[in-house]
């Protein structure tokens, strides 16, 4: 536990004990215990230089003002221009490394510290003049009253009230006095004259930009991380580096995280990581040019929930899926939507028969936006028995998110999830091992580990006798398994279902290890810190070693290596034929097995791929150059060359 978290835990314990003694007339800890915890808190405050507003060692007195005080800002607090499509966001990135964060729906507030003390807090107002809300900010528990940083520090962020707290407050109000949304509640709270009442609303401050302070760092995200180390809450963010083609996935992650945290939000924000570059672009009368907002424009549809389905994933997590009355969305009939985890499920307070709002994220993935009833008449609770093996389940925390897992380490459902991921496209690429076939082999005790796949030839004649198989189909399966023995390091790592290692992270690690399996194995043996790699943090590094420290995983890994071959002399990005080139792929593929295979070839030679045609695109690959597709039209408008697969092959051969 970090010192900041330890301090917050002590503050909560001490304040609960004081409330019980002075207001409840009873004690929940002895005087000696209280004194010991109080001294521990004082010591931690001295060590860190941080004092939180609700600390009993520096109790902030409540203040009642006669009137609202307006103040002139020391820096402009403008709004952001808006992007309506993913393509517009890609255009905005303009060949720069960017970051993407949640666009919080609260009240923009600026904090100022001098000599380590909070001296002002102001709402945005009209961008030039705002409201002095220092007396209320002093009661917000996640705003430090004192910090060890002694230079001037100005932080812009969002004052919010999370959805859970918002509903708790609203539920106690009469119908005609209820707040329409969380933002209105925050706005009214910050401008209250009585800070004691404001403190009871449990507001939070979430920082999203450092205006002044830590000027030695040009990185916007680095500055945010520095204030996080001082005890501030910062907005969750994702890096969007040059050449990355995962913007839709990032936007979905933004939405999922906002839901997980219960934060009110109304979109996403993209900004340049380089502060100097962003500032050099200047501003308009209304907008800063260093960031842009993106609004989710998903159509919302009302329906009624019927029940929850639970499925086992590759990491052994049971994922809830809401099943509801059929609705038409985007030209298709939709009856299901993933709830992702227990945290989201709890926040929605689902009961059987509740009216819910659903939408298609990015016009593709069905999601539950809200529960209109929250009736709690027949609450939906997680199953206590694993539906795959009949063993018990339990709720655990993973990165501050609650998930449901099966307690049985040998659960066949877990094994099925892992093996399905292992054989899938983009991983080991083994045709013929569908989920249904894998289940048959698991039930027949033919598969218990990854390495068992490469010994299925032992059961060749047994499989031939199974329903749905014959001599030819079994031989085809064995041939596919044989072809999969040669694999690149990134695909192999992505196939292992190590928590936190998806396709992108696997590529980042493989690149850092020079695509060399021996170098990777030595790095693991030496306890190399993978968080040194850009885009990989402490959590993923911990998950890697937790996986390798499991004896069963390690033994299967070693046995698996005996069956595989890792090609040498893969093209490096620095000497690549396609370095700096960005490709978009559309239409029917004939030479390569599929688009994924062509994408991997481009990346193998140092190129990048993107899902849409923009001014940054170098080539559009389409075997039908005369097609009237939207991507062809866009490429012609922008003057981007359209090439066939054959022309692409000539390109990499000539280089």
N, C-alpha and C positions, 0 to 999 in steps of 0.2 A: 504494500500500500504506500502511495506517495505521501509526502508530508502534508500536502494540501488536503488530500482526502482524509488523512488522519485527523487534521485540524477540524474539518467539517463534521466528522463523526463525533469528536469530543464536544464541539459546540452544540450539536443536536442533543447529546446525552445530558449535558449540563443544563441546557435550557428546559428540557423536559422535566428534569428533577426540580428545578426552580419553580416551574409552573405547578407541579404537583404539590409542592410544599406551601407556596404562597396562595395559590388559587384553589387547589383541591383539598387542602387540609390533611394531606398524608405524604409520607416519604417513600421514595423508590430507590434511594441509596443512602448510606450512612454519611455523616459529616466527614469522616475520614476519607471515604471514597470520593466525595465531592471535592475535597481539598486536593487530593492526589491528582485527579483529572484536571482540576483548575490549574495546578502548577505545571502539569504536562503541557497543557495548552499554551500557557505563558512562555514556556521554554521553546516550543515550536514556533511561536510568533516571533520570539527573539532570534531564532536561528534562520528563519525564512525572510523576516522583515515584512511579512504579510499579516494584516489584520482584517478579517472579514467583518462586515457591518453588524452581524448579529452576535459577535463574540461577547460573552459575559465579562471579559477582561477589559473591554473598552465599550461599554454599553452606550449606544447612541440614544440620546434623549429625543422623544417625539416633539415635533414642532407644529404649531398652529399659526398660519399666516392670515393676515387680514385680507389680502388680495393677491391675485396672480401677478407675478413680476415678469415683464418681458425684457429680453436681453438681445444685444447685437452680437452675432456670431463672429468669432475670430478667423473663420474660414468659411467659404461658401458651402452650403449643404444642399446641393442640387439633386435632381432626379436622374433617371437613366432612360436612354432611348430604348425602344423595344424591337426585338426580332420576333417574327411570327412563324418562321420555319427553321428546321435544322440547317438547311442550306444557307440561310442568312447568318446563322451563328458561325458556320464554317467560313463564310466570307469575312466576317468580323475578325476571325483569328489572324488572317493576313500573314501567314507564315511565321507567327510568333508563338512561343510557348504560353499557354493560357491555363487558367484555373476556372473551375465551375463549382458553384455553391448553391445552397438553398436561398431562395428569395423569400425572406421571412415577412410575414404579414403582421406587423406590429407598428410601433412608433419609433422612427429614427431618432436616436439620442446620441449626444456627444458628451464624453467624459474628459475632464482635464485634471492632470495631476502635476503638482509642483512640490519639489523636495520630498517626493514620496507620499504626499497627502492629496486626497481627493478634494479639489477646491471648487469645481463647478460641474453641473450636469444640465444640459439644455436640450429641449426638443427641437426638431428641425423647423417647425413653423413654415414660413414661406421661403425658406432657404437663406434669408438674410437676417431675419429676426425670429427668435423662438421664445419659448417659455422656460424660465428658470425652475428646474424641478429638483434641485440639490437636496432639499429637505426630504423628498420622497425617495430619491436614489439612495440616500444614506440608510434606508431600511431594507433595500434589496439584498438578499442574503448572499448572492454570488458576485456582488460588486465589492472588491477589497476597499476598505477605508484607508489602509496604508500599504505601501509596497516598498521593496528595497531599491527600486530604480529611482534615482534622485534627480535625473534630468527631466525637463518638461516632457510630458507624455499626453497626447491627445488621441483618443480612441473614438471612432464612430461605430455605432452598432445599432441593434434593434432591441427595444424594450418589448417583451412579449409576456403573455399569459398562456401557458400550454392548455390544450383542449380539455384535459382532465380537470384542471382547476377551473377553467371557464364554465364547464357544465356543472361543477359543484356549486359555484357561485350563482349561476343562473337558475338552478333548480330550487334555490331558496327564495327567489324573487316572485312576486305576483306577475301574472301573465302580461299585464300592460307595462311592467317595469323591467322586463327581461331585455338583455342586450342582444342586438342583432348578430354580432360576431365578436371575436376576441379582440380585434383591433380597436373597436369602439370602447370596450371595457378598459383597455390599456390607456387610451387617450383620456378618458374620464378620470382614471386613477392617478395618472401622472400630474394632472392639474388640480388634484384635491388640495385643499388648504390644510387639512388635518392629516399629518403623516402617519398617525397611529392607524387610522382607517385604511390608508394606502398600504401599510405593511401587511395587513390581513389579506390583501388580494394576491400575495405571493408572486409578484412579478419576477421575471428573469431578464438579465441583460446578456445579449449574445453579440460579441464583437465581430465585425467583418472588415474593418480597414483601420490601419494605423496612420493617422494624419501627420503626427510629429512624434519622434522618438525612434530609437534604434536605426538612425539614419545611415549607419555604416553598412546596412544591408539593402541591396537594391530589390530583393525579392519580396513581393507583397505577402506571399505565404510564409516566408521565413519570419517576417516581422510579426505576423499573427501568432506563429508558434512561440516567439519570444514572450509575448504577453500571456499566452497560455501558461508558460512556465512561471509566470507571476501569480497565477491563481484565477485568471479570467476564463470564462467560457467563450470559445470561439466557434464560428459557424463551421459545420462540417464542409469540407471541400475535396474536390477530385482534380488531379492534374490532367491537362489535355495538351500533351506535347506535340510538336510539329510532326506531321505524318500519321498521327493516330487516327484510326477510322472507327473509333468506338463511341462516338458522341451520343447516338441514341441510347446505348447501354448506360453511359454516364448519367444522362438525363433521367433514366428510369431509376438509377441508384439514388439520385438526389431526391426523387419523389418517395422512394421506399424509406430512406433515412428520415425524412421529415415526418412520415407517418409513424415510424418506429419511435421517434422521440416525442411524438405528440405535439410537435411544433406547428403553429398556424403558418401557412405558406401560400403563396400565390404564383409560384413559378420558380425559375432558376436564374442565376446570374453568371455570365462569363466575363472574365477580365484578364488583362495581360499580367503575367507574373512579374515582368520587369517594371518596376515602379517608374523609373526614369523614362522608359519608352512610352508608357501610358500617359504620364504627365506631359510629355513633349507634344502630344496630340492636341492639347488644349481642351477647350470646352465651348459649347454653344451657350446661348442665353439661358436655356433650361437644363441641358444635359452635360455630364462629364463624358469624355470620349474614351476613357480608360476601361469602361465596363459597359455591358449591355444586358438588358433584361429579356427573358424568354418566358412567355405565357403559355401554359398548357391549354390547348384549345380542344379538349376532349369533350365529346357529347355525353351528357349525363342522362342515364335512364333509370327509372324507378322500377323495382321488382320486389319479390318476397322470398326470403330465404327459407329453404326447406330442411337441409341438413348439411353436415360437414363430412367430407371424405378425407382420409389420411393416407398419405403415400410416403414410402421410405426413399430417401435420397442417397446419393453416393457416399456421404459422410456419416450416415446412420441417423440423420435427423428426420423425424416424422413431420411432414409438411401438411398443414390444413388447407383444404380447398372448399370454398363455399359453393353449394349447389342451390340454385334458385330457379324460379319460374322463368321459362324461356323469354328472351327479349331479342329484338332485332337491333343490331349495331353494326354499322359499316358494311351492310349488305349480307351479313351472316346471322344465323341464330345462335345465341350464346346462352349457355345454361350453367357455366362454372367459371370461377375466378379464384386464383391462388390468394390465400391470406398470408403466406410467407412464413409466419412464425407466431409464437404464443403472444408476444408483446403486442403485435398489431391486432390479434384476435381479442385480447383483453381490452385494448383501447376502444374497440368498436362496440363492446358490451352486447354481443349478439345473443338473441334468444330465437328459438324456433318460431317462424311466422312473422318476424320483424320485417318492416319495410326498409329496404336498403337502396342505395344509389350506386350504380355500376357504370364503368366507362372502359374504353379501350385505350390503354396507354400507347402513345405514338401510333394510334389507329390500328394496333396489332394485338397487344396483350390485355385481356380482360382483367380489371381490377375492381375492388370494392372501395368506393370513395367515402361512404359514410353510412351510418345506421340512423335512420330517421326516428325510430321508435325508442330504442334503448329501454325496452319494457322490463327486461329482467324477469318476465313471467316464467319462462322456461329456459333458463340460461344454458347455453351450449358450453360444455366443459370438455377438456381434453380426455381421451380414453386412458384408463389406468392399466389397460392390458394391451400389449403390442398386437396388432392385427395380423402381423406376419408370422410370429412365433409363439404367441401366447404368454410371453414373459411380462414382467412389470415394466412400467414406464416411469420416467421422472422428468421434471422440468429443470433445466440447467441454464446458466447464463453464458452466452458467448458474445464477447465484445459489447456488453451492456444490453444485449438482446436476449430475451427468454426463448428457448426452443425446447421441444419435446423429443426425448431420445428413448430408445429401448435399452434396458439395462443388461440385456443378454449380449455379451461380446461375440457370440457365435450365431447371432440371429441371421437366418437365411435371407431376410429382407435386406439387411445391410449388405450382405455379400452380393445380392442381385444388383443393387444400386451401384456398387463399386465396379463390378464386372461390366455392367452396361456402359458405364463411362469409359472404362479401359478399352473396349473394343470399338468405340464409336468413331465416326469420321473426325478427322483432325487430331485424333489420338493414335491408336494402333491400327485403325482402318481395317478391321477384320469383317468381311462380308459373311453372312450366313449365321452369325451369332446374334440373332434378334433377342429381345428381352424374353419372348416366349420360349425360344430354344435354350437360352441360358437357364431359365427356370427348370426346364426339363432335366438338364444336365446336373443342376444343383440338387434337385429332388432325388436323382439317381445316384447321388454322392460321387459324381465324376469330377466336380469342380468344388474346391474348397479355398483355393488361392489363385492369384494371377498366374503363377508358373504352371499350374495344372492345365491351363489352356494349351500350352506347348507340349503337353503329353497326352492330348486327347486321341492321338493315333492309336493308343493302347486299346481304346474302346471302339475302334472303327467298325467292326462287325456288329457290335451291340447297338451302336447308333443306327446302322443300316436297317435294323429290325424295328426301330421306333417309328410311331406314326408320323407321317410327313417327311420321312427321309427315304433315300434310296442310295444305291451305289454311286451314281453320278453326283448327287447333291452332297454326299459326305466327302467325296473326293474334292469337289469344288471348295468345300469348307476347309479341308486340310491344306489345299493349295493356298488359300487366302491366309491361313495361319502362318504358313511357310513364308509368304511374301512379307508378312508383318515383322519378321525377325530383324529386318534392317529398318532402323528408325532413327530419327534425329533426336537430339537431347531434349529440345523443347517439347516435342510431341510426347516423348516418354514421360517427362515430369508432369505434364498436364494430365496424363492418363492415370496417374497413381492415386488420385483423389486425396492428395494432401490438402487439408483445409487451408484456404487462402491462396492456393496456386491454381489459377485458371490459365487460359491460353496466353494472355498478355504477360502475366507474371512469369510463366514458364519461359517465354521468349526472352524476357529481361534477364533471368538467371542464366539461361543458355548463352546469351551474348556475353555476359560477364565472365562466364567460364570458358569462353572461346569455343563453344559447341563441343567441348571435350568431356566425356563421361568420367575419365580418370581424374581430371582436374576437379570436377564436381565432387566425386567421392572423397578426394583428399580434403576438399574444403569442409565437407561434413565431418570428417574424422578430426580435423583441426578446430572444429567449432567456430568456423568462419562466421562473421557477423553479416548476414545477408541484408540487413537493414541499411548497409552502406550503398546498396544498389538503388538508383533512383526509382521511386515508385513503390518501394518495399519498406514497410515500417516494422516497428518492434513486434507487433502482434503476429505478422506473418512469419518473422524470424523465429518466434517462440513456437508457432505451430509446426514449422519444419522440424525442429528438434524434438518436439513432443511426439511426432510421427516416427522419426528414426529411433527414438529412445524406447519405443515399443518393440519388445523382442520378436513378437510374431511378425510385425511389419518388416523388421530388419532381416529376418531369416528368409522371408519370401522375396525381398528385394535382392538379396545375394543370389538366391536360386534363379531368379528371373534374369539376372545379368548373364548367366551361363547360356541362356537361350537366344540372346540378342546380339546384334552387331550394329555398331554406331559408325557411320561413314566418316572418313577423315577428309581433310582438305576441302571443307565446305567453304564457299566464297565468303570472305569477310566483307563487312560493309565498307571499309576503307578502300578496298580494291575492287569493288563490285562494278559490274557492268551497268547497273541501273541505279547507282547511288544518286540521290536527289530527285529521282523521277517518281511521280505519283500517277497511278493507273486507276481507272474505273472500269469495271467489267459489266457487260450486259449481253442479253441475247443467249442463243444456244451455243454450248461449248461442244466441240467435236474432237479436237486433238487430246485435250486433257480429260481426265475422268469426270471432273466436275469443276465448278467455280472455285471451290475450296482448294483443289489441287493447283489450279492456275495461280490463285492468290499466294499459296505457299511458294511456288516457283519464283514469283515476283519478289517476295520477301527474302528468299534464299539468295538472290542476286543483289540484295541491298535496296530494292525499290519499296515503295509504299502503296497501299491500296485504300480507296475510299468508296463509300457507298453512293455518292452523288457526284455530278459534274459541276465543278466550280472553276473560278479563274486560276486556282492553284493546280488543277488537273493537267498533267503532261500529255496523257493519251487516254482515249476511250477505246477499249477492246470490244469489237463487235464484228462478228463474221458477216453480218448483213449491214453493209455500209449505207444502203439505201432505205433502211427501215425508217418508219415515221414515229419511232418511239420518242418519248420526251427527252431521254438522255442524248439520243442522236441529234435532235433539234437543238438542245442546249449546247452541245459540243460545236455544232455548226455556227450557232450565234456567237460563241466566244472564240471561234477560230482554232479550236483544239483538234488535233489530228485524230481521225478514226482509223484504227488499224485492225487487221484480222489476226487470228492466232498464228497463221503462217508468217505474217510480217513480224509479229512479236518474237517467234522462234529465230528468225533471221537476225533480229536485233541482238539477242543474247549470244548467238553464235559468232556474229561479226565482232563483237566486243571482246 
